[in-house]
Amino acid sequence: MKPYQNSAIGRVVALLNGDILREFHTADACVRQAACLAAKDYPVVRRQIAVCAAAALRNATALAAEIFALGGMPIIPRHPKRQGLPASKSIDLYPGTLRRMVTHYQRRLRMAERLGLFRLREVLGEIVATKEQHLAHIGLIQIHD
């Protein structure tokens, strides 16, 4: 039997485990993008990418802590599978991906509010705010080839 009795909480734990994987994939993509730009002279962009990778790992850790608090067990992510786009191409797609993630976490935030999970709501609110800050900062950075 699972450590949590409520099926809604069990569903939340499963969803948060998926979010942990999403954050690990984001961190991996950021590291690949930074490696791609290492040969070029884009220090501001590389610094922003490093900040995004660190934030993704912090988000994954915060989500894992919430899973523990709900009585669940966080997943142990394996090395993420490489996605089809090379890092040099995916950097142009990152703002769109980030917007989708903001929308995704805003939905999770509403779910936490409906279920009365106030601590989770706080964590998700911080994740949304961080991602919005990254999106605003990315809008200020232009890469010129």
N, CA, C and O atoms as CSV, one atom per row, in Angstrom:
chain,resi,resn,atom,element,x,y,z
A,1,MET,N,N,0.830,-1.180,0.000
A,1,MET,CA,C,0.000,0.000,0.000
A,1,MET,C,C,0.878,1.248,0.000
A,1,MET,O,O,1.927,1.268,0.644
A,2,LYS,N,N,0.466,2.262,-0.701
A,2,LYS,CA,C,1.218,3.509,-0.798
A,2,LYS,C,C,1.160,4.252,0.534
A,2,LYS,O,O,0.199,4.101,1.288
A,3,PRO,N,N,2.198,5.063,0.828
A,3,PRO,CA,C,2.209,5.781,2.100
A,3,PRO,C,C,1.135,6.864,2.183
A,3,PRO,O,O,0.826,7.323,3.282
A,4,TYR,N,N,0.565,7.281,1.071
A,4,TYR,CA,C,-0.484,8.289,1.097
A,4,TYR,C,C,-1.812,7.600,0.813
A,4,TYR,O,O,-1.901,6.769,-0.091
A,5,GLN,N,N,-2.828,7.935,1.570
A,5,GLN,CA,C,-4.123,7.285,1.459
A,5,GLN,C,C,-5.014,7.953,0.415
A,5,GLN,O,O,-5.803,7.277,-0.245
A,6,ASN,N,N,-4.902,9.233,0.263
A,6,ASN,CA,C,-5.764,10.000,-0.619
A,6,ASN,C,C,-5.331,9.803,-2.073
A,6,ASN,O,O,-4.164,10.011,-2.407
A,7,SER,N,N,-6.261,9.404,-2.931
A,7,SER,CA,C,-5.903,9.180,-4.340
A,7,SER,C,C,-5.532,10.487,-5.041
A,7,SER,O,O,-4.726,10.478,-5.971
A,8,ALA,N,N,-6.102,11.601,-4.611
A,8,ALA,CA,C,-5.741,12.891,-5.203
A,8,ALA,C,C,-4.283,13.220,-4.897
A,8,ALA,O,O,-3.565,13.734,-5.755
A,9,ILE,N,N,-3.854,12.928,-3.694
A,9,ILE,CA,C,-2.456,13.177,-3.321
A,9,ILE,C,C,-1.543,12.251,-4.119
A,9,ILE,O,O,-0.470,12.664,-4.558
A,10,GLY,N,N,-1.961,11.011,-4.306
A,10,GLY,CA,C,-1.182,10.080,-5.124
A,10,GLY,C,C,-1.026,10.594,-6.547
A,10,GLY,O,O,0.040,10.451,-7.145
A,11,ARG,N,N,-2.062,11.182,-7.083
A,11,ARG,CA,C,-2.001,11.765,-8.434
A,11,ARG,C,C,-1.056,12.967,-8.449
A,11,ARG,O,O,-0.287,13.137,-9.395
A,12,VAL,N,N,-1.109,13.788,-7.423
A,12,VAL,CA,C,-0.215,14.945,-7.326
A,12,VAL,C,C,1.235,14.479,-7.290
A,12,VAL,O,O,2.092,15.052,-7.962
A,13,VAL,N,N,1.508,13.444,-6.509
A,13,VAL,CA,C,2.869,12.905,-6.428
A,13,VAL,C,C,3.333,12.440,-7.803
A,13,VAL,O,O,4.463,12.719,-8.202
A,14,ALA,N,N,2.470,11.733,-8.529
A,14,ALA,CA,C,2.831,11.266,-9.874
A,14,ALA,C,C,3.108,12.440,-10.813
A,14,ALA,O,O,4.060,12.407,-11.592
A,15,LEU,N,N,2.277,13.471,-10.737
A,15,LEU,CA,C,2.480,14.652,-11.591
A,15,LEU,C,C,3.783,15.365,-11.237
A,15,LEU,O,O,4.522,15.790,-12.125
A,16,LEU,N,N,4.060,15.497,-9.953
A,16,LEU,CA,C,5.294,16.169,-9.528
A,16,LEU,C,C,6.530,15.374,-9.936
A,16,LEU,O,O,7.563,15.959,-10.259
A,17,ASN,N,N,6.433,14.052,-9.925
A,17,ASN,CA,C,7.548,13.244,-10.405
A,17,ASN,C,C,7.814,13.528,-11.885
A,17,ASN,O,O,8.967,13.595,-12.311
A,18,GLY,N,N,6.753,13.693,-12.656
A,18,GLY,CA,C,6.924,14.079,-14.066
A,18,GLY,C,C,7.575,15.446,-14.194
A,18,GLY,O,O,8.383,15.676,-15.093
A,19,ASP,N,N,7.221,16.347,-13.293
A,19,ASP,CA,C,7.817,17.684,-13.315
A,19,ASP,C,C,9.298,17.636,-12.953
A,19,ASP,O,O,10.094,18.409,-13.486
A,20,ILE,N,N,9.668,16.730,-12.048
A,20,ILE,CA,C,11.088,16.572,-11.726
A,20,ILE,C,C,11.857,16.165,-12.974
A,20,ILE,O,O,12.921,16.714,-13.260
A,21,LEU,N,N,11.323,15.209,-13.714
A,21,LEU,CA,C,11.979,14.800,-14.966
A,21,LEU,C,C,12.086,15.964,-15.939
A,21,LEU,O,O,13.117,16.151,-16.584
A,22,ARG,N,N,11.025,16.740,-16.040
A,22,ARG,CA,C,11.024,17.900,-16.945
A,22,ARG,C,C,12.137,18.882,-16.559
A,22,ARG,O,O,12.819,19.423,-17.429
A,23,GLU,N,N,12.315,19.105,-15.270
A,23,GLU,CA,C,13.354,20.030,-14.822
A,23,GLU,C,C,14.750,19.471,-15.101
A,23,GLU,O,O,15.649,20.223,-15.479
A,24,PHE,N,N,14.943,18.166,-14.922
A,24,PHE,CA,C,16.238,17.566,-15.236
A,24,PHE,C,C,16.533,17.659,-16.730
A,24,PHE,O,O,17.672,17.917,-17.119
A,25,HIS,N,N,15.526,17.452,-17.568
A,25,HIS,CA,C,15.716,17.589,-19.008
A,25,HIS,C,C,16.078,19.029,-19.371
A,25,HIS,O,O,16.908,19.270,-20.247
A,26,THR,N,N,15.444,19.975,-18.689
A,26,THR,CA,C,15.757,21.388,-18.928
A,26,THR,C,C,17.202,21.687,-18.549
A,26,THR,O,O,17.917,22.349,-19.301
A,27,ALA,N,N,17.635,21.205,-17.393
A,27,ALA,CA,C,19.020,21.436,-16.965
A,27,ALA,C,C,19.993,20.810,-17.959
A,27,ALA,O,O,21.006,21.421,-18.301
A,28,ASP,N,N,19.699,19.608,-18.423
A,28,ASP,CA,C,20.558,18.935,-19.400
A,28,ASP,C,C,20.639,19.733,-20.698
A,28,ASP,O,O,21.719,19.902,-21.265
A,29,ALA,N,N,19.497,20.220,-21.163
A,29,ALA,CA,C,19.483,21.016,-22.394
A,29,ALA,C,C,20.299,22.294,-22.221
A,29,ALA,O,O,21.005,22.709,-23.140
A,30,CYS,N,N,20.207,22.913,-21.056
A,30,CYS,CA,C,20.986,24.128,-20.800
A,30,CYS,C,C,22.482,23.833,-20.828
A,30,CYS,O,O,23.256,24.606,-21.392
A,31,VAL,N,N,22.887,22.740,-20.234
A,31,VAL,CA,C,24.313,22.379,-20.224
A,31,VAL,C,C,24.798,22.135,-21.651
A,31,VAL,O,O,25.895,22.557,-22.015
A,32,ARG,N,N,23.980,21.451,-22.462
A,32,ARG,CA,C,24.369,21.203,-23.856
A,32,ARG,C,C,24.461,22.513,-24.638
A,32,ARG,O,O,25.353,22.676,-25.471
A,33,GLN,N,N,23.556,23.438,-24.378
A,33,GLN,CA,C,23.602,24.726,-25.061
A,33,GLN,C,C,24.849,25.500,-24.673
A,33,GLN,O,O,25.504,26.099,-25.526
A,34,ALA,N,N,25.176,25.490,-23.404
A,34,ALA,CA,C,26.380,26.190,-22.935
A,34,ALA,C,C,27.626,25.581,-23.559
A,34,ALA,O,O,28.546,26.309,-23.933
A,35,ALA,N,N,27.670,24.271,-23.676
A,35,ALA,CA,C,28.822,23.608,-24.304
A,35,ALA,C,C,28.935,23.988,-25.766
A,35,ALA,O,O,30.038,24.164,-26.282
A,36,CYS,N,N,27.806,24.115,-26.433
A,36,CYS,CA,C,27.806,24.505,-27.843
A,36,CYS,C,C,28.337,25.929,-28.015
A,36,CYS,O,O,29.035,26.231,-28.983
A,37,LEU,N,N,27.999,26.787,-27.071
A,37,LEU,CA,C,28.428,28.187,-27.155
A,37,LEU,C,C,29.830,28.414,-26.607
A,37,LEU,O,O,30.371,29.513,-26.730
A,38,ALA,N,N,30.423,27.388,-26.006
A,38,ALA,CA,C,31.747,27.546,-25.406
A,38,ALA,C,C,32.798,27.899,-26.448
A,38,ALA,O,O,33.754,28.617,-26.157
A,39,ALA,N,N,32.618,27.396,-27.656
A,39,ALA,CA,C,33.582,27.676,-28.715
A,39,ALA,C,C,33.443,29.112,-29.224
A,39,ALA,O,O,34.379,29.670,-29.797
A,40,LYS,N,N,32.281,29.696,-29.014
A,40,LYS,CA,C,32.034,31.071,-29.466
A,40,LYS,C,C,32.168,32.000,-28.263
A,40,LYS,O,O,32.220,31.549,-27.119
A,41,ASP,N,N,32.223,33.271,-28.530
A,41,ASP,CA,C,32.397,34.223,-27.444
A,41,ASP,C,C,31.052,34.856,-27.080
A,41,ASP,O,O,30.747,35.971,-27.503
A,42,TYR,N,N,30.256,34.135,-26.294
A,42,TYR,CA,C,28.953,34.614,-25.827
A,42,TYR,C,C,28.889,34.510,-24.307
A,42,TYR,O,O,28.072,33.753,-23.782
A,43,PRO,N,N,29.730,35.251,-23.587
A,43,PRO,CA,C,29.772,35.066,-22.126
A,43,PRO,C,C,28.454,35.402,-21.430
A,43,PRO,O,O,28.092,34.732,-20.463
A,44,VAL,N,N,27.729,36.419,-21.893
A,44,VAL,CA,C,26.478,36.800,-21.243
A,44,VAL,C,C,25.440,35.704,-21.430
A,44,VAL,O,O,24.712,35.364,-20.498
A,45,VAL,N,N,25.375,35.156,-22.629
A,45,VAL,CA,C,24.410,34.100,-22.916
A,45,VAL,C,C,24.767,32.841,-22.134
A,45,VAL,O,O,23.888,32.195,-21.563
A,46,ARG,N,N,26.044,32.492,-22.106
A,46,ARG,CA,C,26.466,31.303,-21.353
A,46,ARG,C,C,26.150,31.461,-19.870
A,46,ARG,O,O,25.731,30.505,-19.218
A,47,ARG,N,N,26.349,32.652,-19.341
A,47,ARG,CA,C,26.057,32.909,-17.927
A,47,ARG,C,C,24.552,32.739,-17.659
A,47,ARG,O,O,24.162,32.149,-16.652
A,48,GLN,N,N,23.717,33.256,-18.559
A,48,GLN,CA,C,22.273,33.120,-18.389
A,48,GLN,C,C,21.844,31.655,-18.488
A,48,GLN,O,O,20.967,31.207,-17.749
A,49,ILE,N,N,22.461,30.923,-19.396
A,49,ILE,CA,C,22.151,29.504,-19.538
A,49,ILE,C,C,22.539,28.753,-18.260
A,49,ILE,O,O,21.812,27.863,-17.819
A,50,ALA,N,N,23.674,29.110,-17.669
A,50,ALA,CA,C,24.094,28.477,-16.410
A,50,ALA,C,C,23.100,28.783,-15.293
A,50,ALA,O,O,22.792,27.914,-14.479
A,51,VAL,N,N,22.603,30.004,-15.255
A,51,VAL,CA,C,21.604,30.380,-14.253
A,51,VAL,C,C,20.333,29.560,-14.451
A,51,VAL,O,O,19.725,29.114,-13.478
A,52,CYS,N,N,19.931,29.359,-15.698
A,52,CYS,CA,C,18.731,28.569,-15.994
A,52,CYS,C,C,18.922,27.109,-15.576
A,52,CYS,O,O,18.009,26.495,-15.023
A,53,ALA,N,N,20.105,26.556,-15.839
A,53,ALA,CA,C,20.377,25.166,-15.457
A,53,ALA,C,C,20.335,25.013,-13.933
A,53,ALA,O,O,19.755,24.057,-13.417
A,54,ALA,N,N,20.946,25.949,-13.224
A,54,ALA,CA,C,20.947,25.892,-11.761
A,54,ALA,C,C,19.528,26.019,-11.213
A,54,ALA,O,O,19.160,25.326,-10.264
A,55,ALA,N,N,18.735,26.901,-11.811
A,55,ALA,CA,C,17.348,27.069,-11.361
A,55,ALA,C,C,16.539,25.798,-11.599
A,55,ALA,O,O,15.717,25.422,-10.763
A,56,ALA,N,N,16.764,25.138,-12.728
A,56,ALA,CA,C,16.041,23.894,-13.017
A,56,ALA,C,C,16.373,22.823,-11.982
A,56,ALA,O,O,15.489,22.087,-11.544
A,57,LEU,N,N,17.642,22.734,-11.591
A,57,LEU,CA,C,18.021,21.748,-10.578
A,57,LEU,C,C,17.449,22.108,-9.204
A,57,LEU,O,O,17.046,21.222,-8.449
A,58,ARG,N,N,17.411,23.397,-8.880
A,58,ARG,CA,C,16.779,23.828,-7.619
A,58,ARG,C,C,15.295,23.486,-7.631
A,58,ARG,O,O,14.743,23.038,-6.626
A,59,ASN,N,N,14.647,23.704,-8.791
A,59,ASN,CA,C,13.222,23.383,-8.903
A,59,ASN,C,C,12.985,21.897,-8.681
A,59,ASN,O,O,12.052,21.509,-7.978
A,60,ALA,N,N,13.830,21.066,-9.281
A,60,ALA,CA,C,13.685,19.615,-9.118
A,60,ALA,C,C,13.843,19.228,-7.649
A,60,ALA,O,O,13.108,18.376,-7.149
A,61,THR,N,N,14.785,19.841,-6.968
A,61,THR,CA,C,15.010,19.549,-5.552
A,61,THR,C,C,13.811,19.986,-4.709
A,61,THR,O,O,13.379,19.260,-3.814
A,62,ALA,N,N,13.277,21.168,-4.995
A,62,ALA,CA,C,12.109,21.661,-4.251
A,62,ALA,C,C,10.900,20.764,-4.482
A,62,ALA,O,O,10.140,20.494,-3.552
A,63,LEU,N,N,10.718,20.303,-5.712
A,63,LEU,CA,C,9.600,19.409,-6.011
A,63,LEU,C,C,9.771,18.069,-5.288
A,63,LEU,O,O,8.800,17.507,-4.783
A,64,ALA,N,N,10.995,17.564,-5.241
A,64,ALA,CA,C,11.256,16.311,-4.522
A,64,ALA,C,C,10.935,16.471,-3.039
A,64,ALA,O,O,10.368,15.565,-2.428
A,65,ALA,N,N,11.289,17.607,-2.460
A,65,ALA,CA,C,10.983,17.856,-1.045
A,65,ALA,C,C,9.475,17.868,-0.813
A,65,ALA,O,O,8.999,17.370,0.207
A,66,GLU,N,N,8.724,18.432,-1.754
A,66,GLU,CA,C,7.268,18.452,-1.628
A,66,GLU,C,C,6.682,17.052,-1.735
A,66,GLU,O,O,5.711,16.727,-1.051
A,67,ILE,N,N,7.267,16.226,-2.590
A,67,ILE,CA,C,6.798,14.837,-2.701
A,67,ILE,C,C,7.009,14.119,-1.370
A,67,ILE,O,O,6.126,13.396,-0.909
A,68,PHE,N,N,8.166,14.315,-0.755
A,68,PHE,CA,C,8.404,13.725,0.567
A,68,PHE,C,C,7.374,14.227,1.572
A,68,PHE,O,O,6.838,13.447,2.358
A,69,ALA,N,N,7.099,15.529,1.547
A,69,ALA,CA,C,6.141,16.108,2.486
A,69,ALA,C,C,4.737,15.535,2.287
A,69,ALA,O,O,3.961,15.445,3.239
A,70,LEU,N,N,4.412,15.152,1.058
A,70,LEU,CA,C,3.104,14.569,0.774
A,70,LEU,C,C,3.057,13.071,1.083
A,70,LEU,O,O,2.003,12.446,0.965
A,71,GLY,N,N,4.183,12.502,1.473
A,71,GLY,CA,C,4.226,11.091,1.818
A,71,GLY,C,C,4.620,10.192,0.665
A,71,GLY,O,O,4.532,8.968,0.771
A,72,GLY,N,N,5.051,10.779,-0.425
A,72,GLY,CA,C,5.451,9.991,-1.587
A,72,GLY,C,C,6.950,9.820,-1.669
A,72,GLY,O,O,7.695,10.210,-0.770
A,73,MET,N,N,7.365,9.232,-2.759
A,73,MET,CA,C,8.789,8.990,-2.997
A,73,MET,C,C,9.160,9.575,-4.348
A,73,MET,O,O,8.607,9.166,-5.369
A,74,PRO,N,N,10.088,10.528,-4.372
A,74,PRO,CA,C,10.490,11.100,-5.657
A,74,PRO,C,C,11.230,10.069,-6.505
A,74,PRO,O,O,11.886,9.163,-5.991
A,75,ILE,N,N,11.104,10.236,-7.799
A,75,ILE,CA,C,11.807,9.337,-8.710
A,75,ILE,C,C,13.284,9.697,-8.736
A,75,ILE,O,O,13.676,10.810,-8.386
A,76,ILE,N,N,14.076,8.754,-9.149
A,76,ILE,CA,C,15.506,8.994,-9.344
A,76,ILE,C,C,15.716,9.078,-10.843
A,76,ILE,O,O,15.705,8.053,-11.524
A,77,PRO,N,N,15.907,10.282,-11.371
A,77,PRO,CA,C,16.030,10.422,-12.823
A,77,PRO,C,C,17.294,9.757,-13.345
A,77,PRO,O,O,18.367,9.864,-12.752
A,78,ARG,N,N,17.145,9.094,-14.430
A,78,ARG,CA,C,18.283,8.531,-15.143
A,78,ARG,C,C,18.816,9.635,-16.050
A,78,ARG,O,O,18.211,10.699,-16.177
A,79,HIS,N,N,19.957,9.362,-16.678
A,79,HIS,CA,C,20.498,10.351,-17.611
A,79,HIS,C,C,19.461,10.611,-18.696
A,79,HIS,O,O,18.996,9.666,-19.333
A,80,PRO,N,N,19.088,11.868,-18.922
A,80,PRO,CA,C,18.033,12.156,-19.896
A,80,PRO,C,C,18.413,11.722,-21.307
A,80,PRO,O,O,19.576,11.787,-21.704
A,81,LYS,N,N,17.410,11.280,-22.048
A,81,LYS,CA,C,17.634,10.931,-23.444
A,81,LYS,C,C,17.859,12.205,-24.228
A,81,LYS,O,O,17.209,13.223,-23.988
A,82,ARG,N,N,18.765,12.141,-25.147
A,82,ARG,CA,C,19.052,13.318,-25.983
A,82,ARG,C,C,17.903,13.541,-26.937
A,82,ARG,O,O,17.384,12.603,-27.541
A,83,GLN,N,N,17.516,14.782,-27.064
A,83,GLN,CA,C,16.432,15.105,-27.970
A,83,GLN,C,C,16.998,15.376,-29.355
A,83,GLN,O,O,18.203,15.562,-29.519
A,84,GLY,N,N,16.121,15.396,-30.346
A,84,GLY,CA,C,16.540,15.462,-31.735
A,84,GLY,C,C,17.284,16.716,-32.148
A,84,GLY,O,O,18.154,16.646,-33.017
A,85,LEU,N,N,16.979,17.846,-31.565
A,85,LEU,CA,C,17.613,19.086,-31.995
A,85,LEU,C,C,18.989,19.245,-31.368
A,85,LEU,O,O,19.157,19.007,-30.172
A,86,PRO,N,N,19.976,19.645,-32.166
A,86,PRO,CA,C,21.268,19.965,-31.565
A,86,PRO,C,C,21.135,21.213,-30.707
A,86,PRO,O,O,20.238,22.029,-30.913
A,87,ALA,N,N,22.020,21.349,-29.760
A,87,ALA,CA,C,21.937,22.469,-28.817
A,87,ALA,C,C,21.964,23.811,-29.529
A,87,ALA,O,O,21.304,24.749,-29.084
A,88,SER,N,N,22.712,23.930,-30.626
A,88,SER,CA,C,22.808,25.209,-31.314
A,88,SER,C,C,21.473,25.628,-31.908
A,88,SER,O,O,21.199,26.824,-32.015
A,89,LYS,N,N,20.646,24.685,-32.292
A,89,LYS,CA,C,19.320,25.005,-32.832
A,89,LYS,C,C,18.304,25.227,-31.723
A,89,LYS,O,O,17.419,26.073,-31.847
A,90,SER,N,N,18.429,24.463,-30.632
A,90,SER,CA,C,17.423,24.534,-29.584
A,90,SER,C,C,17.495,25.829,-28.778
A,90,SER,O,O,16.533,26.180,-28.095
A,91,ILE,N,N,18.612,26.540,-28.846
A,91,ILE,CA,C,18.708,27.798,-28.094
A,91,ILE,C,C,17.710,28.826,-28.624
A,91,ILE,O,O,17.203,29.653,-27.867
A,92,ASP,N,N,17.433,28.769,-29.921
A,92,ASP,CA,C,16.450,29.683,-30.494
A,92,ASP,C,C,15.030,29.322,-30.062
A,92,ASP,O,O,14.153,30.185,-30.035
A,93,LEU,N,N,14.801,28.068,-29.728
A,93,LEU,CA,C,13.478,27.604,-29.331
A,93,LEU,C,C,13.230,27.735,-27.834
A,93,LEU,O,O,12.102,27.537,-27.382
A,94,TYR,N,N,14.256,28.063,-27.055
A,94,TYR,CA,C,14.143,28.079,-25.604
A,94,TYR,C,C,13.089,29.048,-25.070
A,94,TYR,O,O,12.366,28.678,-24.145
A,95,PRO,N,N,12.960,30.271,-25.602
A,95,PRO,CA,C,11.912,31.156,-25.069
A,95,PRO,C,C,10.512,30.553,-25.186
A,95,PRO,O,O,9.706,30.692,-24.266
A,96,GLY,N,N,10.213,29.891,-26.294
A,96,GLY,CA,C,8.906,29.243,-26.442
A,96,GLY,C,C,8.719,28.112,-25.453
A,96,GLY,O,O,7.642,27.941,-24.883
A,97,THR,N,N,9.775,27.340,-25.252
A,97,THR,CA,C,9.730,26.256,-24.281
A,97,THR,C,C,9.510,26.811,-22.880
A,97,THR,O,O,8.728,26.265,-22.102
A,98,LEU,N,N,10.197,27.886,-22.571
A,98,LEU,CA,C,10.066,28.503,-21.252
A,98,LEU,C,C,8.646,29.034,-21.037
A,98,LEU,O,O,8.100,28.900,-19.942
A,99,ARG,N,N,8.044,29.635,-22.067
A,99,ARG,CA,C,6.659,30.119,-21.950
A,99,ARG,C,C,5.705,28.961,-21.663
A,99,ARG,O,O,4.801,29.079,-20.835
A,100,ARG,N,N,5.919,27.833,-22.362
A,100,ARG,CA,C,5.062,26.660,-22.126
A,100,ARG,C,C,5.242,26.136,-20.698
A,100,ARG,O,O,4.278,25.693,-20.073
A,101,MET,N,N,6.467,26.187,-20.185
A,101,MET,CA,C,6.708,25.728,-18.817
A,101,MET,C,C,6.036,26.647,-17.801
A,101,MET,O,O,5.517,26.176,-16.790
A,102,VAL,N,N,6.042,27.955,-18.060
A,102,VAL,CA,C,5.362,28.890,-17.166
A,102,VAL,C,C,3.876,28.551,-17.124
A,102,VAL,O,O,3.281,28.483,-16.049
A,103,THR,N,N,3.282,28.339,-18.288
A,103,THR,CA,C,1.864,27.980,-18.363
A,103,THR,C,C,1.603,26.666,-17.627
A,103,THR,O,O,0.623,26.542,-16.894
A,104,HIS,N,N,2.477,25.698,-17.826
A,104,HIS,CA,C,2.346,24.395,-17.165
A,104,HIS,C,C,2.353,24.551,-15.643
A,104,HIS,O,O,1.493,23.999,-14.957
A,105,TYR,N,N,3.311,25.292,-15.124
A,105,TYR,CA,C,3.409,25.446,-13.671
A,105,TYR,C,C,2.293,26.336,-13.120
A,105,TYR,O,O,1.919,26.196,-11.955
A,106,GLN,N,N,1.760,27.239,-13.926
A,106,GLN,CA,C,0.598,28.010,-13.472
A,106,GLN,C,C,-0.609,27.091,-13.295
A,106,GLN,O,O,-1.404,27.276,-12.374
A,107,ARG,N,N,-0.746,26.089,-14.188
A,107,ARG,CA,C,-1.820,25.096,-14.017
A,107,ARG,C,C,-1.592,24.272,-12.757
A,107,ARG,O,O,-2.538,23.996,-12.020
A,108,ARG,N,N,-0.347,23.878,-12.504
A,108,ARG,CA,C,-0.032,23.126,-11.290
A,108,ARG,C,C,-0.340,23.973,-10.048
A,108,ARG,O,O,-0.828,23.462,-9.040
A,109,LEU,N,N,-0.051,25.260,-10.139
A,109,LEU,CA,C,-0.329,26.179,-9.036
A,109,LEU,C,C,-1.827,26.216,-8.725
A,109,LEU,O,O,-2.221,26.158,-7.560
A,110,ARG,N,N,-2.653,26.310,-9.755
A,110,ARG,CA,C,-4.107,26.309,-9.558
A,110,ARG,C,C,-4.578,24.979,-8.953
A,110,ARG,O,O,-5.474,24.960,-8.110
A,111,MET,N,N,-3.968,23.870,-9.391
A,111,MET,CA,C,-4.313,22.560,-8.848
A,111,MET,C,C,-3.996,22.511,-7.348
A,111,MET,O,O,-4.810,22.044,-6.550
A,112,ALA,N,N,-2.816,22.993,-6.976
A,112,ALA,CA,C,-2.428,23.004,-5.564
A,112,ALA,C,C,-3.393,23.859,-4.744
A,112,ALA,O,O,-3.740,23.496,-3.620
A,113,GLU,N,N,-3.825,24.979,-5.293
A,113,GLU,CA,C,-4.781,25.838,-4.591
A,113,GLU,C,C,-6.111,25.120,-4.400
A,113,GLU,O,O,-6.697,25.174,-3.318
A,114,ARG,N,N,-6.594,24.443,-5.451
A,114,ARG,CA,C,-7.866,23.718,-5.352
A,114,ARG,C,C,-7.811,22.620,-4.295
A,114,ARG,O,O,-8.793,22.370,-3.596
A,115,LEU,N,N,-6.650,21.966,-4.184
A,115,LEU,CA,C,-6.500,20.865,-3.233
A,115,LEU,C,C,-6.118,21.340,-1.832
A,115,LEU,O,O,-6.048,20.536,-0.902
A,116,GLY,N,N,-5.872,22.627,-1.678
A,116,GLY,CA,C,-5.506,23.159,-0.368
A,116,GLY,C,C,-4.085,22.811,0.049
A,116,GLY,O,O,-3.782,22.755,1.241
A,117,LEU,N,N,-3.213,22.578,-0.926
A,117,LEU,CA,C,-1.815,22.254,-0.644
A,117,LEU,C,C,-1.014,23.556,-0.654
A,117,LEU,O,O,-0.383,23.904,-1.651
A,118,PHE,N,N,-1.052,24.260,0.463
A,118,PHE,CA,C,-0.517,25.612,0.519
A,118,PHE,C,C,1.002,25.666,0.391
A,118,PHE,O,O,1.542,26.571,-0.245
A,119,ARG,N,N,1.683,24.711,0.988
A,119,ARG,CA,C,3.144,24.695,0.862
A,119,ARG,C,C,3.556,24.426,-0.583
A,119,ARG,O,O,4.472,25.065,-1.100
A,120,LEU,N,N,2.886,23.487,-1.229
A,120,LEU,CA,C,3.158,23.207,-2.639
A,120,LEU,C,C,2.846,24.432,-3.490
A,120,LEU,O,O,3.582,24.748,-4.425
A,121,ARG,N,N,1.769,25.112,-3.169
A,121,ARG,CA,C,1.405,26.329,-3.904
A,121,ARG,C,C,2.528,27.355,-3.819
A,121,ARG,O,O,2.850,28.018,-4.805
A,122,GLU,N,N,3.118,27.481,-2.640
A,122,GLU,CA,C,4.219,28.424,-2.444
A,122,GLU,C,C,5.436,28.046,-3.304
A,122,GLU,O,O,6.044,28.903,-3.946
A,123,VAL,N,N,5.776,26.758,-3.306
A,123,VAL,CA,C,6.908,26.278,-4.104
A,123,VAL,C,C,6.648,26.510,-5.588
A,123,VAL,O,O,7.524,26.989,-6.309
A,124,LEU,N,N,5.453,26.173,-6.040
A,124,LEU,CA,C,5.124,26.353,-7.458
A,124,LEU,C,C,5.100,27.836,-7.834
A,124,LEU,O,O,5.489,28.202,-8.944
A,125,GLY,N,N,4.650,28.678,-6.925
A,125,GLY,CA,C,4.673,30.124,-7.182
A,125,GLY,C,C,6.090,30.634,-7.371
A,125,GLY,O,O,6.339,31.486,-8.223
A,126,GLU,N,N,7.020,30.115,-6.576
A,126,GLU,CA,C,8.427,30.499,-6.729
A,126,GLU,C,C,8.995,30.005,-8.058
A,126,GLU,O,O,9.777,30.707,-8.698
A,127,ILE,N,N,8.604,28.801,-8.473
A,127,ILE,CA,C,9.068,28.276,-9.755
A,127,ILE,C,C,8.555,29.134,-10.899
A,127,ILE,O,O,9.310,29.461,-11.815
A,128,VAL,N,N,7.275,29.504,-10.855
A,128,VAL,CA,C,6.700,30.364,-11.896
A,128,VAL,C,C,7.429,31.701,-11.933
A,128,VAL,O,O,7.775,32.188,-13.010
A,129,ALA,N,N,7.665,32.298,-10.773
A,129,ALA,CA,C,8.342,33.599,-10.724
A,129,ALA,C,C,9.752,33.501,-11.302
A,129,ALA,O,O,10.179,34.389,-12.040
A,130,THR,N,N,10.472,32.440,-10.976
A,130,THR,CA,C,11.832,32.252,-11.495
A,130,THR,C,C,11.826,32.115,-13.011
A,130,THR,O,O,12.636,32.729,-13.706
A,131,LYS,N,N,10.902,31.301,-13.512
A,131,LYS,CA,C,10.840,31.092,-14.962
A,131,LYS,C,C,10.433,32.379,-15.682
A,131,LYS,O,O,10.925,32.654,-16.776
A,132,GLU,N,N,9.549,33.159,-15.086
A,132,GLU,CA,C,9.172,34.448,-15.685
A,132,GLU,C,C,10.363,35.407,-15.703
A,132,GLU,O,O,10.533,36.165,-16.658
A,133,GLN,N,N,11.188,35.378,-14.651
A,133,GLN,CA,C,12.386,36.220,-14.621
A,133,GLN,C,C,13.359,35.806,-15.713
A,133,GLN,O,O,13.950,36.658,-16.375
A,134,HIS,N,N,13.531,34.492,-15.906
A,134,HIS,CA,C,14.422,34.011,-16.963
A,134,HIS,C,C,13.894,34.432,-18.335
A,134,HIS,O,O,14.662,34.828,-19.212
A,135,LEU,N,N,12.594,34.342,-18.506
A,135,LEU,CA,C,11.983,34.730,-19.780
A,135,LEU,C,C,12.193,36.215,-20.047
A,135,LEU,O,O,12.506,36.602,-21.172
A,136,ALA,N,N,12.025,37.049,-19.024
A,136,ALA,CA,C,12.243,38.484,-19.181
A,136,ALA,C,C,13.704,38.774,-19.515
A,136,ALA,O,O,13.992,39.631,-20.350
A,137,HIS,N,N,14.623,38.065,-18.868
A,137,HIS,CA,C,16.042,38.287,-19.114
A,137,HIS,C,C,16.444,37.821,-20.513
A,137,HIS,O,O,17.247,38.468,-21.185
A,138,ILE,N,N,15.887,36.709,-20.938
A,138,ILE,CA,C,16.195,36.203,-22.284
A,138,ILE,C,C,15.749,37.196,-23.337
A,138,ILE,O,O,16.394,37.333,-24.376
A,139,GLY,N,N,14.637,37.899,-23.077
A,139,GLY,CA,C,14.166,38.903,-24.018
A,139,GLY,C,C,15.154,40.049,-24.188
A,139,GLY,O,O,15.132,40.738,-25.208
A,140,LEU,N,N,16.014,40.259,-23.205
A,140,LEU,CA,C,16.988,41.342,-23.272
A,140,LEU,C,C,18.273,40.930,-24.013
A,140,LEU,O,O,19.034,41.783,-24.470
A,141,ILE,N,N,18.502,39.611,-24.125
A,141,ILE,CA,C,19.724,39.103,-24.726
A,141,ILE,C,C,19.480,38.786,-26.191
A,141,ILE,O,O,18.516,38.095,-26.521
A,142,GLN,N,N,20.304,39.262,-27.038
A,142,GLN,CA,C,20.243,38.955,-28.457
A,142,GLN,C,C,21.546,38.289,-28.863
A,142,GLN,O,O,22.628,38.764,-28.517
A,143,ILE,N,N,21.442,37.187,-29.598
A,143,ILE,CA,C,22.640,36.504,-30.105
A,143,ILE,C,C,22.827,36.939,-31.548
A,143,ILE,O,O,21.925,36.801,-32.375
A,144,HIS,N,N,23.992,37.458,-31.834
A,144,HIS,CA,C,24.302,37.881,-33.197
A,144,HIS,C,C,25.397,36.968,-33.730
A,144,HIS,O,O,26.485,36.878,-33.162
A,145,ASP,N,N,25.084,36.286,-34.846
A,145,ASP,CA,C,26.089,35.384,-35.451
A,145,ASP,C,C,27.038,36.170,-36.328
A,145,ASP,O,O,27.950,35.594,-36.922
